[in-house]
Amino acid sequence: MAAMLEKMGAENVDEVKMLEGHIEHLKAEITSLQHQKEEIDRDAMFHFKGPMLDALLIVCRQTQDKDEEVVMSKLKEEVEELEKDFRLQTEMNGIIVENCKIKTLFRSEGKWIRQVCVSLQCSHMVFQVDFQVSETKEGPTSEKKVIGLNVVLDSDDLQNCSGFLSRVEESLDLLLLFRTLRNFSDRCDERSRTFQHFQ
């Protein structure tokens, strides 16, 4: 009986040591995940200011100095203002954003590379613009630069634009792309109305 108890005690010691090893491994993993979360929170906070930053601080439980209702009220006002600006921008430039996805491809201390995929519609043209943005943070400022661009038009009758699209993709000029597509779309609409008028 004593030998059996001794054998069970030795097995328990081995099992306890194994469990302690697992506990230490889990503690290290928890610490690593907490550092990752803090880094992600810092990255998110860098891009916002005003009511948006206050709301993020409350949601991430990094502050209790501010009244939550006041912050949420200001945030609602800011979101409504952004929606109003977005509608105005859509009316002015005639380009409707149907979908936008942003994915972080790379992140290190002070540098990010993000993939942006935007589905757009301008008049009868539907197209998708995929581009990569490199952002470098230097002190309180950051510099953003387009480092890759791909444009896909969903219309078969616009194959004559392929040379232009190739040049835009090489020059990484988003502004030129949007201005030209808007002008091209306007001319197509005018041509269509003129054709219908003479029919």
C-alpha positions in Angstrom: 0.0 0.0 0.0 2.8 2.4 0.9 4.5 1.6 -2.4 1.3 2.3 -4.3 0.9 5.7 -2.5 4.5 6.6 -3.2 4.0 5.7 -6.9 0.8 7.8 -7.1 2.7 10.7 -5.4 5.5 10.5 -8.0 2.9 10.5 -10.8 1.2 13.5 -9.2 4.5 15.4 -8.9 5.1 14.8 -12.6 1.6 15.9 -13.6 1.9 19.0 -11.4 5.2 19.9 -13.1 3.6 19.4 -16.5 0.6 21.6 -15.5 2.9 24.3 -14.1 4.7 24.3 -17.5 1.4 24.7 -19.3 0.4 27.6 -16.9 3.7 29.4 -17.6 3.3 29.0 -21.4 -0.3 30.3 -21.1 0.9 33.3 -19.0 3.5 34.2 -21.7 0.9 33.8 -24.4 -1.6 36.1 -22.5 1.2 38.7 -22.1 2.0 38.6 -25.8 -1.7 39.0 -26.7 -2.1 41.9 -24.3 0.9 43.7 -26.0 -0.6 43.0 -29.4 -4.0 44.5 -28.3 -2.3 47.6 -26.8 -0.4 48.1 -30.1 -3.6 47.7 -32.2 -5.4 50.2 -29.8 -2.5 52.7 -30.2 -2.7 52.3 -34.0 -6.4 52.9 -34.0 -6.1 55.9 -31.7 -3.5 57.5 -33.9 -5.9 58.0 -36.8 -8.7 59.6 -34.8 -9.2 62.8 -32.8 -12.0 64.7 -31.1 -15.3 62.9 -30.3 -14.2 59.7 -32.2 -11.0 59.4 -30.1 -13.0 60.0 -26.9 -15.5 57.3 -27.9 -12.7 54.9 -28.7 -11.0 55.6 -25.3 -14.3 54.8 -23.5 -14.9 51.6 -25.6 -11.4 50.4 -25.0 -11.8 51.3 -21.3 -8.7 53.5 -21.4 -10.5 56.5 -19.7 -13.3 57.1 -17.3 -12.7 60.9 -17.2 -15.4 61.7 -19.6 -19.2 61.4 -19.4 -20.2 58.6 -21.7 -23.5 60.1 -22.8 -21.9 63.4 -23.7 -19.2 61.6 -25.7 -21.7 59.4 -27.5 -23.9 62.4 -28.3 -20.9 64.3 -29.8 -19.9 61.2 -31.7 -23.4 60.8 -33.2 -23.2 64.5 -34.3 -19.8 63.9 -35.9 -21.1 60.7 -37.7 -24.1 62.6 -39.0 -21.8 65.4 -40.3 -19.6 62.9 -42.0 -22.6 61.2 -43.7 -23.8 64.7 -44.9 -20.3 65.4 -46.3 -20.2 62.0 -47.9 -23.6 62.6 -49.6 -22.5 66.0 -50.8 -19.2 64.6 -52.1 -21.2 61.9 -54.0 -23.5 64.5 -55.5 -20.6 66.7 -56.6 -18.3 64.1 -58.2 -21.0 61.7 -59.4 -19.1 58.7 -58.1 -21.0 56.3 -55.8 -19.0 54.2 -53.4 -20.8 50.8 -53.2 -18.3 48.9 -51.1 -15.0 49.6 -49.4 -12.7 47.1 -47.6 -9.5 47.9 -45.9 -7.0 45.3 -44.8 -3.7 45.8 -43.0 -1.0 43.8 -44.9 2.0 44.9 -42.8 2.6 46.7 -39.6 5.7 47.6 -37.7 6.8 50.4 -35.4 5.6 53.5 -37.1 4.8 52.0 -40.6 1.7 50.4 -42.1 0.8 49.0 -45.5 -2.9 48.7 -46.1 -4.8 47.1 -49.0 -7.9 49.2 -50.0 -10.6 47.7 -52.3 -13.3 50.0 -53.4 -16.3 49.2 -55.6 -17.6 52.3 -57.4 -20.3 53.3 -59.8 -20.2 56.4 -62.0 -23.2 56.8 -64.3 -23.5 53.4 -66.1 -19.9 52.4 -65.4 -19.1 50.0 -62.6 -15.5 49.5 -61.6 -13.3 48.4 -58.8 -10.1 50.1 -57.6 -7.6 48.1 -55.6 -4.6 50.0 -54.2 -2.0 49.7 -51.4 -1.2 52.6 -49.2 2.0 52.9 -47.3 1.8 55.1 -44.2 4.8 56.2 -42.2 4.3 57.8 -38.8 6.9 60.4 -37.8 6.2 62.0 -34.5 2.7 63.7 -34.5 2.4 63.5 -38.3 2.1 60.7 -40.8 2.8 60.5 -44.5 0.6 58.4 -46.8 1.7 57.2 -50.3 0.0 55.0 -52.9 2.4 52.2 -53.7 0.3 49.9 -55.9 -2.8 50.3 -58.0 -5.1 48.1 -60.0 -8.3 49.2 -61.8 -10.9 46.7 -63.1 -13.8 48.0 -65.3 -16.9 45.8 -65.4 -18.0 47.0 -68.8 -16.9 45.2 -72.0 -17.4 48.2 -74.3 -14.7 50.2 -72.5 -11.7 48.2 -73.8 -10.4 51.3 -75.6 -9.6 52.6 -72.1 -7.0 49.9 -71.4 -4.0 52.1 -72.5 -5.2 54.9 -70.2 -5.7 52.5 -67.3 -2.3 51.1 -67.8 -0.7 54.5 -67.6 -2.7 55.4 -64.5 -1.7 52.1 -62.8 2.0 52.9 -63.6 1.8 56.5 -62.3 -0.3 55.5 -59.2 -2.4 58.7 -59.8 -5.8 58.1 -58.2 -6.9 61.7 -58.7 -6.3 61.5 -62.5 -8.2 58.2 -62.6 -11.3 59.5 -60.8 -11.4 62.8 -62.8 -11.0 61.0 -66.1 -13.6 58.4 -65.4 -16.0 61.0 -64.3 -15.4 63.0 -67.5 -15.6 59.9 -69.7 -18.8 58.9 -68.0 -20.3 62.4 -68.5 -19.4 62.2 -72.2 -21.0 58.8 -72.6 -24.2 60.1 -71.0 -24.2 63.1 -73.3 -23.6 60.9 -76.3 -26.5 58.6 -75.2 -28.9 61.5 -74.7 -27.9 63.0 -78.1 -28.4 59.7 -79.8 -31.8 59.3 -78.2 -32.8 62.9 -79.2 -32.1 62.2 -82.9 -33.9 58.8 -82.9 
